[in-house]
Amino acid sequence: PPEMQALVLRRCLKVVAHEVGHMFGLEHCLEGRCLMNGCNHVAEMDGTPLHLCPTCLRKVVHATQVAPLQRYRALETFYRRVGLGTEADWVAGRLTALTVAAPAAAPAERSAPAR
């Protein structure tokens, strides 16, 4: 069923993204709800979001040089394409909040290389 496919995809994305975070030097996060929180069982993993807290996001942006708005746009497109509407809606909310807070993108935001 589609719900099970979405659940399996969501779990796979969480594990892979979490482990890639470790490859970028991120440790387990203790700052609230974050993809980099440690988890010890499936129920705990299911409760972990598929997004980073602001602190971990800053670390990833620093390591990759990808602009946050560019990253969120790509994530929203991907989530919608694979049927993860909850995640796509969360990212869309972040995009709205960030573009309302700073309507004119900084030069680095406009010229950040695609990754």
Secondary structure, 3 states (H helix, E strand, C coil): CHHHHHHHHHHHHHHHHHHHHHHCCCCCCCCCCCCCCCCCCHHHHHHCCCCCCHHHHHHHHHHHCCCHHHHHHHHHHHHHHCCCHHHHHHHHHHHHHHHHHCCCCCHHHHHCCCC
